[in-house]
Amino acid sequence: MDCSDNAIVLTNRHREVVYVNKGFTRLFGFTMEQACGRYLSTMLPGPHTQQDLPEAIRYGLRVHGHYHGDALIYSRDGQPRWVSMVVNVADEASGGPGGSITVLTDITLTKMHEVLQKRVLESMVSETTLPELMSQVCKEVESIAPEVTASILAVDPSGKIRPLAAPGLPPYICAALDGLAIGPNAGSCGTAAYWGKPVVTTDIATDPRWDDYRDLFAPTGLRACWSSPIRDHQGLVIGTFAFYFKEPREPNALHKSLVQVCLHLCAVAIERDAARQRIHQLAFFDVLTGLPNRAMFRSNAERSLAQMEREHQTGALLFVDLNRFKQVNDTQGHAAGDALLRTVAQRLSDCVRAQDGIGRLSGDEFVLLLSHCTTEQAVQTAQRALSAIAQPVEIQGQINLPSASVGIAIYPEDGSDIDTLLRHADQAMYQAKGDQQHSLQLFSVEMNRRTQERAAMERALRHALEQRQLTLHYQPQLTAAPRLALHGVEALARWHHADWGAVPPAQFIPLAEETGLIHPLTQWLVDESCTQLKAWRAQGLAVPHVALNLSGRSFQQKGFAQGVSNLLQLHGLTPRDVLLEITESVVMDGSPVTQDNIETLRQQGFQLSLDDFGTGYSSLSYLHRLPIAELKLDRSFVQDLETSDTARALTISVLSIAKSLNMTVVAEGVETPQQCQWLKDHGCEVMQGYLLGRPMAADMLKGWLPGGTSNPSCCA
């Protein structure tokens, strides 16, 4: 029995101990002499022992002849021990001592593992904070080994110490350790984390690794420390678990066993907390900039507005949108765009106070909620933000000069809830973006009215496109010499609304571009024009081609050019049957998508007409590189031909350039015989305008063909 690791006790019929083995002495500290003649019920129970344990044992022996169960009992020096207890009757008739034989197996570590594991699982369900859970672990260890003072520290990704729990240490020590870097001489814990292996300091007073921390710990009376690294599932050090002692010493077997049990559970708890924080970060913070996302900003804003309402304070919401951000993505790549967004986010963060809110809604849109703020202060903050954003940014070796537009809505004047404030600030921002003179704008009621009208028109236009309620009118383009003849027709979209009447293209075309409806509108334009051209030719009408005025937004759509080509093939037409009118802004657009679309058109044999030539930032290099067959002289030149020497000189220059490059010039807006005659005299080949023919429905074109009764002859 002395060779057994279990504790074995024999008692007589008076329940007095008559024998204990050496295993009992090792486990509980009582020798044979100290135990004999005493009662187990007085030797082993402690403050947390089950009170009815003796009675439960007696009942089991009396009724069943044995007892089996787990119990928390205590050693001679007061240390708690969880044991598995097996008690059997051993009467004198069977050769026993007349009482019982008790076998006690130490299950302290197993039980502790169960207890701590249960605590960890419960914390996952009850959302117990990591510091609270780690504090429970420390207290559990200290109850089993009272000579120990335990601490658990986390190590962040930057190698800084972050105390989690040390209930037995003064709070000032944790405060002093917070944020310190790990290193080869950073006490026991910092050194263990640095090297990734346990560090035993048997005497703090003489260990050089404690030189910088000895005075900090001196008032505690702690003399030794043993620290072990906590590793995650990848083997990285994420924390330390330390035992402090009040006398110089090394850890014993019990201490080592306790730490071995706790390290894994601590690692699970720390990793789970990090995962929970990561999930929270992903759910409520923008991954790119680290700013609160829409959901988090909204939640914070609602709390701030409620506080301002209680305190009868005013505030402001600033809606910030970067200008020309898409151009950065298109020309420098998305990595450059991301870098710019991070820089802007940091600059905006530097412009707000601690009590203010900030967030990134989406793309290049940011919002700021200023608490306890007047209108004047809101404008000043907006101006500071615009100035900060406008500072040069070097990205991938290129200097960028960002700018932004800001809309401001005042609380509670412009809205008492976050949805209204966001909507009104957004409206003000779009007003600022459309005003070239100002980059910030305060919300107004009139602005809201215009926005509502714009929204109504957008819905109506979307419905009109779906129901194919738009129509096309065609304006003739006539050659001037040697005689009037049809050069082609330009297709012009018209929209007649049931309530509003005729809606000018100058209203609904820009709206379509802003809202993305320009893509279905352009597809309808090409399809409808091809259908009509094919119908004319089937009727024997000689219409050379249809000119289609394309939006620059269409060229920014991947595959746009191929889509146009596919529609022509569907109608049995060739690229020469249409003339695609583009503006100078399209040819100047350096984005890869736009250039790919232009190149596709060139390869497939399409001809381009450069609309409003001379009004933009013309680059003559494009005229010989691109498949441009025609230049359209802007109507502003034509209108001034009779009164302006400059207009005449510029028109002559355009005509000369076109002639040199073998291009046709189409003069737009010809409205008087004098304009018509001057253009004819100076070699302008094709003219278009109200004098020659107004835009008309398809079935009216026949009268305008050469030989028709309505064909003009004013400058024949």
VEXGUBA-683251 format. One record per residue (C-alpha): x negated, y, z. Coordinates in steps of 0.5 Angstrom, whole numbers, plus 2048, in hexadecimal, padded with zeros to 3 digits. Layout:
<recs>
<<X; Y; Z>>
...
</recs>
This chain:
<recs>
<<800; 800; 800>>
<<7FA; 805; 801>>
<<7F8; 804; 7FA>>
<<7FF; 807; 7F8>>
<<800; 80E; 7F5>>
<<806; 80E; 7F8>>
<<808; 810; 7FF>>
<<80A; 80A; 803>>
<<80D; 80A; 80A>>
<<810; 805; 80F>>
<<815; 806; 815>>
<<817; 802; 81A>>
<<81F; 801; 81C>>
<<81E; 807; 820>>
<<81C; 80B; 81A>>
<<815; 80C; 81D>>
<<80F; 80C; 818>>
<<80B; 806; 819>>
<<807; 807; 813>>
<<805; 80B; 80D>>
<<800; 80A; 808>>
<<7FA; 80E; 805>>
<<7FF; 811; 7FF>>
<<803; 814; 805>>
<<7FD; 817; 808>>
<<7FB; 81A; 801>>
<<802; 81C; 7FF>>
<<804; 81F; 806>>
<<7FE; 820; 80A>>
<<800; 81C; 810>>
<<7FB; 816; 812>>
<<7FE; 810; 815>>
<<7FD; 812; 81C>>
<<800; 819; 81B>>
<<806; 815; 818>>
<<807; 80F; 81C>>
<<80D; 810; 821>>
<<810; 816; 81E>>
<<816; 816; 819>>
<<816; 818; 812>>
<<81C; 81C; 813>>
<<818; 821; 817>>
<<812; 820; 814>>
<<813; 822; 80C>>
<<81A; 826; 80C>>
<<818; 82D; 80A>>
<<81C; 834; 809>>
<<81F; 832; 802>>
<<820; 82A; 804>>
<<827; 827; 803>>
<<82A; 828; 80A>>
<<82E; 822; 809>>
<<828; 81D; 807>>
<<827; 819; 80D>>
<<82F; 818; 80D>>
<<82F; 816; 806>>
<<829; 811; 807>>
<<82C; 80E; 80D>>
<<833; 80D; 809>>
<<82F; 809; 804>>
<<82C; 805; 808>>
<<832; 803; 80C>>
<<836; 802; 806>>
<<832; 800; 801>>
<<82B; 7FE; 804>>
<<827; 803; 800>>
<<827; 80A; 7FE>>
<<824; 80D; 7F8>>
<<824; 815; 7F6>>
<<820; 81B; 7F5>>
<<81E; 820; 7FB>>
<<81A; 826; 7FC>>
<<816; 825; 802>>
<<810; 828; 805>>
<<809; 826; 807>>
<<805; 828; 80E>>
<<803; 82E; 80B>>
<<809; 831; 809>>
<<809; 82F; 801>>
<<80F; 82D; 7FE>>
<<80F; 826; 7FA>>
<<814; 823; 7F6>>
<<814; 81C; 7F7>>
<<818; 816; 7F4>>
<<81A; 812; 7FA>>
<<81C; 80B; 7FB>>
<<81E; 808; 802>>
<<81F; 801; 803>>
<<822; 7FD; 809>>
<<81C; 7F9; 80D>>
<<81F; 7F5; 813>>
<<81B; 7F1; 817>>
<<81F; 7EB; 815>>
<<81B; 7EB; 80E>>
<<815; 7ED; 811>>
<<815; 7F4; 811>>
<<814; 7F9; 816>>
<<81B; 7FA; 818>>
<<81D; 800; 814>>
<<81B; 802; 80D>>
<<816; 803; 808>>
<<816; 809; 804>>
<<812; 80A; 7FE>>
<<811; 812; 7FC>>
<<80E; 813; 7F5>>
<<80C; 81B; 7F3>>
<<810; 81E; 7EE>>
<<80F; 825; 7EF>>
<<80C; 826; 7E8>>
<<811; 823; 7E5>>
<<816; 826; 7E9>>
<<813; 82D; 7E8>>
<<813; 82C; 7E1>>
<<81A; 82A; 7E1>>
<<81C; 830; 7E5>>
<<818; 835; 7E1>>
<<81A; 832; 7DA>>
<<822; 833; 7DD>>
<<820; 83A; 7DF>>
<<81D; 83C; 7D8>>
<<823; 838; 7D4>>
<<828; 83C; 7D9>>
<<824; 843; 7D7>>
<<825; 841; 7D0>>
<<82D; 841; 7D1>>
<<82E; 846; 7D6>>
<<829; 84B; 7D2>>
<<824; 84C; 7D8>>
<<81F; 850; 7D7>>
<<818; 84E; 7D6>>
<<815; 851; 7DC>>
<<81A; 84F; 7E0>>
<<819; 847; 7DE>>
<<812; 848; 7DF>>
<<813; 84B; 7E6>>
<<817; 845; 7E8>>
<<811; 840; 7E5>>
<<80C; 844; 7EA>>
<<811; 843; 7F0>>
<<812; 83C; 7EE>>
<<80B; 83A; 7EE>>
<<809; 83E; 7F4>>
<<80F; 83B; 7F8>>
<<80B; 834; 7F6>>
<<804; 837; 7F8>>
<<805; 83C; 7FD>>
<<7FD; 83E; 7FD>>
<<7FE; 840; 7F6>>
<<800; 847; 7F3>>
<<802; 846; 7EC>>
<<802; 84B; 7E6>>
<<804; 84A; 7DF>>
<<802; 84F; 7D9>>
<<803; 850; 7D2>>
<<7FE; 852; 7CD>>
<<801; 856; 7C7>>
<<7FF; 855; 7C0>>
<<7FA; 85B; 7C1>>
<<7F6; 857; 7C6>>
<<7F9; 85C; 7CC>>
<<7FB; 859; 7D3>>
<<803; 859; 7D4>>
<<805; 857; 7DB>>
<<80B; 853; 7DB>>
<<80C; 851; 7E3>>
<<808; 851; 7E9>>
<<80D; 851; 7EF>>
<<807; 850; 7F4>>
<<803; 856; 7F2>>
<<804; 85D; 7F3>>
<<807; 861; 7ED>>
<<801; 866; 7EC>>
<<7FD; 860; 7EA>>
<<802; 85E; 7E4>>
<<802; 865; 7E2>>
<<7FB; 866; 7E2>>
<<7FA; 860; 7DE>>
<<7FF; 861; 7D9>>
<<7FC; 863; 7D2>>
<<7F5; 861; 7D4>>
<<7F1; 85D; 7CF>>
<<7EF; 856; 7D0>>
<<7E7; 855; 7CF>>
<<7E1; 851; 7D2>>
<<7E1; 855; 7D8>>
<<7E8; 856; 7D9>>
<<7E9; 853; 7E0>>
<<7EC; 84C; 7E0>>
<<7F2; 84D; 7DC>>
<<7EF; 851; 7D7>>
<<7E9; 84D; 7D6>>
<<7ED; 846; 7D5>>
<<7F2; 84A; 7D0>>
<<7EB; 84C; 7CC>>
<<7E8; 845; 7CC>>
<<7EE; 841; 7CC>>
<<7EC; 83D; 7D2>>
<<7ED; 83C; 7D9>>
<<7E9; 841; 7DE>>
<<7E8; 83F; 7E5>>
<<7E5; 845; 7E9>>
<<7E4; 842; 7F0>>
<<7E1; 848; 7F3>>
<<7E4; 84F; 7F0>>
<<7DF; 853; 7F5>>
<<7D9; 850; 7F1>>
<<7DC; 84E; 7EA>>
<<7D9; 853; 7E5>>
<<7DF; 852; 7E0>>
<<7E3; 856; 7E6>>
<<7DF; 85C; 7E6>>
<<7E4; 861; 7E3>>
<<7EA; 85E; 7E7>>
<<7E7; 85C; 7EE>>
<<7E9; 863; 7F1>>
<<7F0; 862; 7EE>>
<<7F1; 85C; 7F2>>
<<7ED; 85D; 7F8>>
<<7F3; 85F; 7FC>>
<<7F7; 859; 7FB>>
<<7F2; 854; 7FF>>
<<7F2; 84F; 7F9>>
<<7EB; 84C; 7F8>>
<<7EB; 847; 7F2>>
<<7EF; 846; 7EC>>
<<7F0; 841; 7E7>>
<<7F3; 843; 7E0>>
<<7F5; 83E; 7DA>>
<<7F7; 841; 7D3>>
<<7FE; 840; 7D1>>
<<7FE; 83E; 7C9>>
<<804; 83E; 7C4>>
<<806; 838; 7C0>>
<<800; 83A; 7BB>>
<<7FB; 83A; 7C0>>
<<7FB; 842; 7C1>>
<<7FA; 845; 7C8>>
<<800; 849; 7CA>>
<<7FF; 849; 7D1>>
<<7FC; 847; 7D7>>
<<7FE; 843; 7DE>>
<<7FA; 845; 7E4>>
<<7FA; 842; 7EB>>
<<7F7; 847; 7F0>>
<<7F4; 845; 7F7>>
<<7F2; 848; 7FE>>
<<7EC; 844; 7FF>>
<<7E6; 843; 7FA>>
<<7E8; 83C; 7F7>>
<<7E9; 838; 7F1>>
<<7F0; 835; 7EF>>
<<7F2; 82E; 7F1>>
<<7F5; 828; 7EE>>
<<7FC; 82B; 7F0>>
<<7FB; 832; 7ED>>
<<7F8; 82F; 7E6>>
<<7FE; 82B; 7E6>>
<<803; 831; 7E7>>
<<800; 835; 7E2>>
<<800; 82F; 7DD>>
<<807; 82F; 7DE>>
<<808; 836; 7DD>>
<<804; 838; 7D7>>
<<809; 835; 7D2>>
<<80F; 837; 7D5>>
<<80C; 83E; 7D5>>
<<80A; 83E; 7CE>>
<<811; 83C; 7CC>>
<<814; 841; 7D0>>
<<80F; 847; 7CD>>
<<810; 844; 7C6>>
<<817; 844; 7C6>>
<<817; 84B; 7C9>>
<<813; 84D; 7C3>>
<<818; 84A; 7BE>>
<<81E; 84D; 7C2>>
<<81A; 854; 7C1>>
<<818; 852; 7BA>>
<<820; 851; 7B8>>
<<822; 857; 7BC>>
<<81D; 85B; 7B8>>
<<81F; 858; 7B1>>
<<826; 859; 7B3>>
<<826; 860; 7B5>>
<<81F; 863; 7B3>>
<<81D; 865; 7AC>>
<<817; 860; 7AA>>
<<814; 864; 7A6>>
<<813; 86B; 7AA>>
<<815; 868; 7B1>>
<<81B; 86D; 7B1>>
<<822; 86B; 7B4>>
<<826; 869; 7AE>>
<<82D; 86B; 7AD>>
<<830; 866; 7B2>>
<<82B; 869; 7B8>>
<<82C; 870; 7B6>>
<<833; 870; 7B6>>
<<833; 86C; 7BD>>
<<82E; 872; 7BF>>
<<832; 877; 7BC>>
<<839; 875; 7BF>>
<<836; 875; 7C6>>
<<832; 87C; 7C5>>
<<839; 87F; 7C2>>
<<83D; 87D; 7C8>>
<<838; 880; 7CD>>
<<838; 886; 7C9>>
<<840; 886; 7C9>>
<<83F; 885; 7D1>>
<<83B; 88B; 7D2>>
<<83E; 88F; 7CC>>
<<838; 890; 7C8>>
<<837; 891; 7C1>>
<<832; 88D; 7BC>>
<<830; 88C; 7B5>>
<<82F; 886; 7B0>>
<<82A; 887; 7AB>>
<<82B; 883; 7A5>>
<<824; 882; 7A1>>
<<823; 87F; 79A>>
<<81C; 87F; 796>>
<<81C; 882; 790>>
<<819; 87E; 78A>>
<<818; 878; 78E>>
<<81A; 874; 788>>
<<814; 877; 784>>
<<80F; 875; 789>>
<<812; 86D; 789>>
<<812; 86D; 781>>
<<80B; 871; 780>>
<<807; 86E; 786>>
<<80A; 868; 788>>
<<80F; 866; 78E>>
<<808; 865; 793>>
<<807; 86D; 792>>
<<80F; 86E; 793>>
<<80E; 86A; 799>>
<<808; 86E; 79C>>
<<80C; 875; 79A>>
<<812; 873; 79E>>
<<80D; 871; 7A4>>
<<80A; 877; 7A4>>
<<811; 87B; 7A3>>
<<813; 877; 7A9>>
<<80D; 879; 7AE>>
<<80E; 880; 7AC>>
<<815; 881; 7AD>>
<<814; 87D; 7B4>>
<<80F; 883; 7B6>>
<<814; 888; 7B4>>
<<81A; 886; 7B9>>
<<81A; 886; 7C1>>
<<81A; 880; 7C6>>
<<822; 881; 7C7>>
<<823; 881; 7BF>>
<<825; 87B; 7BB>>
<<822; 879; 7B4>>
<<823; 873; 7AF>>
<<822; 871; 7A8>>
<<829; 86F; 7A5>>
<<826; 86C; 79F>>
<<821; 86E; 799>>
<<81F; 875; 79A>>
<<824; 877; 79E>>
<<823; 879; 7A5>>
<<827; 87C; 7AB>>
<<826; 880; 7B1>>
<<82B; 882; 7B7>>
<<829; 888; 7BB>>
<<82C; 888; 7C2>>
<<82D; 88F; 7C5>>
<<82C; 893; 7BF>>
<<82E; 899; 7BC>>
<<82F; 89A; 7B4>>
<<829; 89F; 7B4>>
<<825; 899; 7B8>>
<<827; 894; 7B3>>
<<825; 898; 7AD>>
<<81E; 89A; 7B0>>
<<81E; 892; 7B1>>
<<820; 891; 7AA>>
<<81B; 896; 7A8>>
<<815; 893; 7AC>>
<<817; 88C; 7A9>>
<<817; 88E; 7A2>>
<<810; 892; 7A3>>
<<80D; 88B; 7A6>>
<<810; 887; 7A1>>
<<80D; 88B; 79B>>
<<806; 88A; 79E>>
<<801; 887; 799>>
<<801; 87F; 799>>
<<7FB; 87B; 796>>
<<7FE; 874; 794>>
<<7F9; 86F; 790>>
<<7F5; 875; 78E>>
<<7FA; 87A; 78C>>
<<7FC; 880; 78F>>
<<804; 880; 790>>
<<808; 887; 791>>
<<80E; 884; 794>>
<<815; 888; 796>>
<<81B; 887; 798>>
<<823; 88A; 799>>
<<826; 88B; 79F>>
<<82D; 88B; 7A1>>
<<830; 88E; 7A8>>
<<836; 88C; 7AB>>
<<838; 890; 7B2>>
<<83B; 88C; 7B8>>
<<841; 88D; 7BA>>
<<842; 892; 7B5>>
<<841; 88E; 7AE>>
<<843; 887; 7B2>>
<<844; 884; 7B8>>
<<842; 87D; 7B7>>
<<83C; 87A; 7B3>>
<<840; 878; 7AD>>
<<842; 87F; 7AC>>
<<83C; 882; 7AD>>
<<838; 87D; 7A9>>
<<83D; 87F; 7A3>>
<<83D; 886; 7A3>>
<<835; 886; 7A4>>
<<834; 882; 79E>>
<<839; 887; 79A>>
<<835; 88D; 79C>>
<<82E; 889; 79A>>
<<831; 888; 793>>
<<833; 88F; 793>>
<<82B; 891; 795>>
<<829; 88C; 790>>
<<82D; 88F; 78A>>
<<82B; 896; 78C>>
<<824; 897; 789>>
<<823; 89D; 78E>>
<<824; 89A; 794>>
<<822; 893; 797>>
<<826; 894; 79D>>
<<82E; 895; 79E>>
<<833; 896; 7A3>>
<<83A; 892; 7A3>>
<<840; 896; 7A1>>
<<847; 895; 7A0>>
<<847; 897; 799>>
<<841; 892; 798>>
<<846; 88C; 79B>>
<<84B; 88E; 796>>
<<847; 88E; 790>>
<<844; 887; 792>>
<<84B; 884; 793>>
<<84D; 887; 78C>>
<<846; 883; 789>>
<<848; 87D; 78D>>
<<84F; 87D; 78A>>
<<84C; 87E; 783>>
<<847; 878; 784>>
<<84D; 874; 785>>
<<851; 876; 77F>>
<<84B; 875; 77B>>
<<84A; 86E; 77D>>
<<851; 86D; 77C>>
<<851; 870; 775>>
<<84B; 86C; 773>>
<<84E; 865; 775>>
<<854; 867; 772>>
<<851; 86A; 76B>>
<<854; 870; 76C>>
<<84F; 874; 769>>
<<84F; 876; 762>>
<<849; 878; 75D>>
<<849; 87E; 758>>
<<845; 87F; 753>>
<<841; 886; 750>>
<<83F; 886; 749>>
<<837; 887; 748>>
<<837; 88A; 740>>
<<831; 88B; 73C>>
<<830; 892; 739>>
<<82D; 891; 733>>
<<82D; 890; 72D>>
<<835; 88F; 72F>>
<<839; 88E; 735>>
<<839; 886; 737>>
<<83A; 882; 73D>>
<<833; 881; 740>>
<<837; 87D; 746>>
<<83B; 87E; 74C>>
<<83A; 87F; 753>>
<<83E; 87B; 758>>
<<841; 87F; 75E>>
<<844; 87C; 764>>
<<84B; 87F; 766>>
<<84F; 87E; 76C>>
<<857; 880; 76D>>
<<859; 87F; 774>>
<<861; 87E; 775>>
<<861; 884; 77A>>
<<85A; 888; 779>>
<<85B; 888; 771>>
<<855; 888; 76D>>
<<84F; 887; 772>>
<<848; 88B; 76F>>
<<843; 886; 76D>>
<<83E; 88B; 771>>
<<842; 889; 777>>
<<843; 881; 777>>
<<83C; 880; 773>>
<<838; 882; 779>>
<<83C; 87F; 77E>>
<<83B; 878; 77A>>
<<834; 879; 77A>>
<<834; 87B; 782>>
<<838; 875; 784>>
<<836; 86F; 77F>>
<<83C; 86F; 77B>>
<<837; 872; 775>>
<<835; 86A; 773>>
<<83D; 868; 772>>
<<83E; 86F; 76F>>
<<838; 86E; 76A>>
<<83A; 867; 768>>
<<841; 869; 767>>
<<83E; 86E; 762>>
<<83A; 86A; 75E>>
<<83F; 864; 75D>>
<<845; 869; 75C>>
<<840; 86D; 757>>
<<83E; 867; 753>>
<<845; 864; 753>>
<<847; 86B; 74F>>
<<842; 86B; 74B>>
<<843; 864; 748>>
<<84B; 866; 747>>
<<849; 86C; 743>>
<<845; 868; 73F>>
<<84A; 863; 73E>>
<<84F; 869; 73C>>
<<849; 86B; 736>>
<<847; 871; 73A>>
<<840; 873; 739>>
<<83D; 874; 740>>
<<836; 874; 740>>
<<835; 873; 748>>
<<837; 875; 74F>>
<<833; 879; 753>>
<<834; 877; 75A>>
<<832; 87B; 760>>
<<82E; 877; 765>>
<<82D; 879; 76D>>
<<826; 879; 76F>>
<<829; 874; 775>>
<<82A; 86F; 770>>
<<823; 86E; 76E>>
<<821; 86D; 776>>
<<826; 867; 775>>
<<821; 860; 774>>
<<824; 85D; 76D>>
<<828; 863; 76B>>
<<825; 863; 764>>
<<826; 85C; 763>>
<<82D; 85D; 765>>
<<82E; 862; 760>>
<<82B; 85E; 75A>>
<<82F; 858; 75C>>
<<836; 85C; 75C>>
<<834; 85E; 755>>
<<832; 857; 753>>
<<839; 855; 756>>
<<83D; 85A; 751>>
<<838; 858; 74B>>
<<835; 85F; 74B>>
<<82D; 860; 74A>>
<<829; 865; 74E>>
<<829; 86A; 748>>
<<831; 86B; 749>>
<<830; 86F; 74F>>
<<82C; 874; 751>>
<<82A; 875; 759>>
<<82A; 87C; 75C>>
<<825; 87D; 762>>
<<822; 883; 766>>
<<81B; 885; 767>>
<<81C; 882; 76E>>
<<81C; 87B; 76B>>
<<816; 87B; 767>>
<<812; 87F; 76D>>
<<814; 879; 772>>
<<80E; 875; 773>>
<<812; 870; 777>>
<<810; 869; 774>>
<<818; 867; 774>>
<<819; 86D; 76F>>
<<813; 86C; 76B>>
<<815; 865; 76A>>
<<81C; 867; 768>>
<<819; 86C; 763>>
<<814; 867; 760>>
<<819; 861; 75F>>
<<81D; 866; 75B>>
<<817; 868; 757>>
<<816; 861; 756>>
<<81D; 85F; 753>>
<<81D; 865; 74E>>
<<821; 86A; 752>>
<<821; 871; 750>>
<<821; 877; 756>>
<<823; 87E; 756>>
<<820; 883; 75A>>
<<826; 887; 75D>>
<<825; 88E; 760>>
<<81E; 88E; 75D>>
<<81B; 895; 75F>>
<<81E; 896; 766>>
<<81A; 891; 76A>>
<<813; 88F; 76B>>
<<811; 88D; 764>>
<<80B; 889; 763>>
<<80A; 889; 75B>>
<<806; 882; 75C>>
<<80C; 87E; 75D>>
<<80F; 880; 756>>
<<80A; 87C; 753>>
<<809; 876; 758>>
<<811; 875; 759>>
<<816; 873; 753>>
<<819; 87A; 753>>
<<81C; 87B; 74C>>
<<820; 882; 74E>>
<<820; 888; 752>>
<<826; 88B; 755>>
<<825; 893; 755>>
<<828; 895; 75B>>
<<82F; 899; 75B>>
<<82B; 89F; 75F>>
<<827; 8A0; 759>>
<<82C; 8A0; 754>>
<<831; 8A5; 758>>
<<82B; 8AA; 758>>
<<829; 8AA; 751>>
<<82C; 8B0; 74F>>
<<82A; 8B4; 755>>
<<823; 8B2; 757>>
<<81C; 8B2; 753>>
<<81A; 8AD; 759>>
<<81F; 8A8; 757>>
<<81E; 8A9; 750>>
<<817; 8A8; 750>>
<<818; 8A1; 755>>
<<81D; 89E; 750>>
<<818; 89F; 74A>>
<<812; 89C; 74E>>
<<817; 896; 750>>
<<819; 895; 748>>
<<811; 896; 746>>
<<80F; 890; 74B>>
<<815; 88C; 749>>
<<813; 88D; 742>>
<<80C; 88B; 743>>
<<80E; 885; 747>>
<<813; 883; 742>>
<<819; 884; 747>>
<<820; 886; 746>>
<<822; 88C; 74A>>
<<829; 88C; 74C>>
<<82C; 893; 74E>>
<<831; 893; 754>>
<<836; 898; 755>>
<<837; 89B; 74E>>
<<83D; 8A0; 74F>>
<<83C; 8A6; 74A>>
<<83B; 8A6; 743>>
<<835; 8AA; 744>>
<<832; 8A5; 748>>
<<833; 8A0; 743>>
<<830; 8A4; 73D>>
<<82A; 8A6; 741>>
<<829; 89E; 743>>
<<82A; 89C; 73C>>
<<825; 8A2; 739>>
<<820; 89F; 73E>>
<<820; 898; 73C>>
<<824; 895; 742>>
<<827; 88F; 73F>>
<<82D; 88D; 743>>
<<832; 891; 747>>
<<837; 890; 74C>>
<<83C; 894; 750>>
<<843; 897; 750>>
<<842; 89B; 749>>
<<841; 894; 746>>
<<845; 890; 74A>>
<<848; 88F; 751>>
<<848; 888; 754>>
<<84E; 884; 752>>
<<851; 87E; 753>>
<<84F; 878; 74E>>
<<855; 878; 74A>>
<<854; 87F; 748>>
<<84D; 87F; 745>>
<<84F; 87D; 73E>>
<<851; 884; 73D>>
<<84A; 886; 73F>>
<<847; 882; 73A>>
<<844; 885; 734>>
<<849; 887; 72F>>
<<84E; 887; 735>>
<<853; 88D; 735>>
<<851; 88F; 73C>>
<<849; 88F; 73A>>
<<846; 895; 73B>>
<<842; 899; 736>>
<<840; 89F; 73A>>
<<839; 89F; 738>>
<<839; 89A; 732>>
</recs>
